[in-house]
Amino acid sequence: MSLTKKQRQTVALLAFVLPALLFYTVFMLVPAFGGIWYSLTDWNGLNPTYQMVGFANYIEALTDDIYFMDSIFFTLKFVAYMLVLQNVLAILLAVFIESRIRTKTWFRTIFFLPNMISMIIGGFMWMFIFTKVLPHLATYSGLGFLDQSWIGDPDISFFSILILSLWGGVGYLMVIYIAALQGVPKQMKEAAAIDGANAFKVFRHVTLPMIYPAITIGIFLTLNTSFKVFEAVYATTGGGPGRATQVMALNIFEEAFSLNHRYGYASAKAMILFLIVFVITLVQLWIMKRREVEA
């Protein structure tokens, strides 16, 4: 039985897609559905036998686990800061780099380079900066505000995590915004300038509305990475002092592998994190898509 040309094209496309789909199913979908199942059990991650507990893990996490609730509020605070700062800094850097002529490639490479470094390695680098370099700079430069308890003070250690995360993540979004800025027609900006608009008004009324799709992607990526932040906290404060800087991912990790080995309970917390990210992402995409249409 011979296949038609359209059927042969469909088979060829499926042949190309099948390996990636197979890997995605085995390493992403199957563990995800497995996590949903284990979240309804009391499995400790080791014993082959376990008991079904239903939604008891979810109820305990949301009512009795004060540390998990604290980690949720701390994570939301971190996400709010990252959502604004990372996208604003990335847009400003993109505009700055696009305004350069000869040094554009150098600046683009320098600001993107931290994204190529493991966040764990970057965390250890910044630990050295916070604990050794900045106190020496404060001593010899007279800038006393640099000599802070960057890791030991809960209020200041939050900003230490924020600085590290921005350092590692801004460059990636910057590249996305550079691509968006390059797609803005020069004729429109020149026409606005001829009509008397200054540089700020050109950016506000011409450039910004045309890069809304890129902003939607930037906000989506920021939400996705910020809610899952782990390495930046683990490499610097470790969730301390005490549990003052513990994020949701670190709380889940400790519950499953470090403290109580309650794998089923940790899976329930992971499902709660997934639902929070899912709902917020849907709301964000709905709002941003409306803004894109209006623009």
C-alpha positions in Angstrom: 0.0 0.0 0.0 1.6 3.2 -1.2 1.3 6.4 0.8 0.2 9.7 -0.6 2.5 12.7 -0.6 0.7 14.3 2.3 0.8 11.1 4.3 4.6 10.7 3.6 5.1 14.3 4.9 3.1 13.5 8.0 5.1 10.4 8.7 8.4 12.3 8.2 7.3 15.0 10.6 6.3 12.4 13.2 9.6 10.7 12.8 11.4 13.9 13.6 9.2 14.8 16.5 9.0 11.3 18.0 12.5 11.2 19.7 11.9 14.6 21.4 8.4 13.6 22.4 9.6 10.3 23.8 12.2 11.9 25.9 9.8 14.6 27.1 7.2 11.9 28.0 9.7 9.7 29.9 11.6 12.4 31.8 8.9 15.1 32.3 5.3 13.8 32.0 5.8 10.5 33.7 7.6 11.9 36.7 5.0 14.7 36.9 2.1 12.3 37.0 4.0 10.2 39.4 4.4 13.2 41.7 0.7 13.7 41.7 0.2 10.1 42.8 2.9 10.1 45.5 1.5 13.4 46.9 -1.6 11.3 48.0 0.6 8.8 49.9 2.9 8.7 52.9 5.8 7.3 50.9 9.2 8.1 52.4 11.1 7.7 49.1 12.8 4.4 50.1 10.3 1.7 51.2 8.5 -0.2 48.5 5.3 -0.1 50.4 3.2 2.9 51.4 -0.3 3.9 52.4 -2.8 6.2 50.6 -3.6 9.3 52.8 -5.7 11.2 50.3 -5.5 15.0 50.7 -4.0 14.8 54.2 -0.6 16.0 53.0 -2.2 19.1 51.3 -4.2 19.9 54.4 -1.2 19.6 56.6 1.0 21.8 54.3 -1.6 24.6 54.2 -2.7 24.5 57.8 -0.1 23.1 60.1 3.3 23.7 58.4 4.2 27.2 59.4 7.6 27.0 57.8 6.0 26.1 54.4 3.6 29.0 54.6 6.5 31.3 55.5 8.4 30.0 52.4 5.4 30.8 50.2 5.2 34.4 51.4 9.0 34.8 51.1 8.9 33.3 47.5 6.0 35.7 46.5 8.0 38.6 47.8 11.1 37.5 45.8 9.0 37.0 42.7 7.5 40.5 43.0 10.9 42.1 43.2 12.3 39.9 40.3 9.3 40.5 38.1 9.9 44.3 38.1 13.6 44.6 38.5 14.7 41.9 36.1 12.5 43.1 33.2 13.2 46.8 33.7 17.0 46.2 33.9 16.9 43.9 30.9 15.0 46.5 28.8 17.3 49.3 29.9 20.4 47.3 29.0 18.9 46.3 25.7 18.2 50.0 24.8 21.7 51.0 26.0 23.4 48.3 23.9 21.3 49.0 20.8 22.4 52.6 21.1 26.1 51.6 20.8 27.7 51.2 17.4 31.2 49.8 17.7 31.0 48.3 21.2 27.6 46.6 20.8 29.0 43.1 20.6 31.3 43.5 23.6 28.6 44.8 25.9 26.2 42.1 24.7 28.7 39.4 25.5 29.7 40.9 28.9 26.1 41.2 30.2 25.1 37.8 28.8 28.2 36.0 30.2 26.8 35.4 33.7 24.0 33.3 32.2 26.6 30.9 31.0 27.9 30.2 34.5 26.2 27.7 36.9 24.2 29.6 39.5 25.8 27.4 42.2 29.3 28.6 41.1 28.0 32.1 40.8 26.6 31.8 44.3 30.0 30.8 45.7 31.6 33.7 43.8 29.1 36.2 45.3 29.5 34.7 48.8 33.2 35.6 48.6 32.2 39.1 47.4 29.7 39.6 50.1 31.8 38.3 53.0 35.4 39.3 51.9 35.4 41.9 49.1 32.7 44.3 50.2 34.0 44.7 53.8 37.5 45.5 52.5 36.1 48.0 50.0 34.1 49.6 52.9 37.3 49.9 54.9 39.6 51.4 52.3 37.0 53.5 50.4 35.1 54.9 53.3 31.8 53.5 51.9 30.4 52.2 55.2 27.2 51.0 53.8 29.1 48.2 52.0 30.1 46.6 55.3 26.8 44.9 56.1 25.9 41.4 57.3 25.0 40.4 53.8 24.4 36.8 54.7 23.6 36.9 58.4 20.9 39.6 58.5 17.5 38.3 57.2 16.5 41.7 55.7 19.8 42.2 54.0 20.3 38.6 52.9 17.1 38.9 50.9 18.8 41.5 48.8 21.9 39.4 48.5 19.8 36.6 46.9 18.1 39.3 44.7 21.5 40.7 43.5 22.8 37.2 42.7 19.6 36.2 40.8 19.5 39.5 38.8 23.2 39.1 37.9 22.5 35.6 36.6 19.2 36.2 34.8 19.1 39.7 33.4 21.4 38.9 30.5 19.1 36.2 29.1 16.1 38.5 29.0 18.3 41.3 27.6 19.0 39.2 24.5 15.2 38.7 24.0 14.6 42.4 24.3 17.5 43.3 21.9 15.9 41.0 19.3 12.5 42.8 19.8 14.1 46.2 19.6 15.7 45.3 16.3 12.3 44.5 14.9 10.9 48.0 15.5 10.8 49.9 12.2 13.2 52.8 12.2 10.8 54.8 10.0 8.3 54.9 12.8 10.8 56.2 15.3 12.1 58.8 12.8 8.6 59.9 12.0 7.8 60.4 15.7 11.1 62.4 16.1 10.2 64.6 13.2 6.8 65.3 14.8 8.7 66.7 17.8 8.8 63.7 20.1 11.9 63.4 22.3 13.7 60.2 22.9 11.6 59.2 26.0 8.3 59.8 24.1 9.5 57.8 21.1 10.3 54.9 23.4 7.1 55.3 25.4 4.6 55.6 22.5 6.4 53.8 19.7 9.0 51.3 20.8 7.4 50.0 24.0 4.0 49.1 22.4 5.8 47.2 19.6 7.8 45.1 22.0 4.8 44.0 24.1 5.1 40.4 22.8 8.7 40.2 24.1 7.6 41.7 27.4 5.0 39.0 27.7 7.7 36.4 27.2 10.0 38.1 29.6 7.4 38.2 32.4 6.5 34.6 31.7 10.1 33.5 32.0 10.7 35.6 35.1 7.7 34.1 36.8 8.8 30.6 35.9 12.4 30.9 37.0 11.7 33.0 40.1 9.1 30.6 41.6 11.6 27.8 41.1 14.6 29.7 42.6 16.8 27.2 44.4 20.5 27.5 43.6 20.8 31.2 44.5 19.5 30.5 48.0 21.2 27.2 48.5 24.6 28.6 47.5 24.4 31.7 49.6 22.2 31.7 52.7 21.1 28.0 52.6 17.7 29.3 53.7 19.1 31.0 56.8 19.6 32.6 59.1 17.3 30.0 60.6 14.7 29.7 57.9 14.3 33.4 57.2 15.2 33.2 53.5 13.8 29.7 52.8 12.0 29.6 49.4 9.4 27.0 48.5 11.8 24.9 46.4 14.3 24.7 49.2 11.6 23.8 51.7 10.4 21.0 49.4 14.0 19.7 48.9 14.6 19.6 52.6 11.4 17.8 53.3 12.1 15.1 50.8 15.9 14.6 51.1 17.4 16.4 54.1 15.1 16.4 57.1 12.2 14.0 57.4 12.4 12.0 54.1 8.7 12.5 53.6 8.7 12.1 49.9 4.9 12.0 49.6 4.5 15.1 51.7 7.1 16.9 49.7 5.3 15.9 46.5 2.2 17.5 47.8 4.1 20.7 48.4 5.5 20.5 44.9 1.9 20.2 43.5 0.9 23.3 45.5 3.9 25.2 44.0 2.8 24.0 40.5 -0.8 25.2 41.0 0.4 28.6 42.3 2.7 29.1 39.2 0.0 27.7 36.9 -2.7 30.1 38.1 -0.5 33.2 38.2 0.9 32.4 34.7 -2.6 32.1 33.2 -3.6 35.4 34.7 -0.4 37.1 33.5 -0.8 35.7 29.9 -4.4 36.8 29.8 -3.6 40.4 31.0 -0.5 40.7 28.7 -2.4 39.4 25.6 -5.1 42.0 26.2 -2.4 44.7 26.4 -0.9 43.5 23.1 -4.3 43.7 21.4 -4.9 47.1 22.7 -1.5 48.3 21.7 
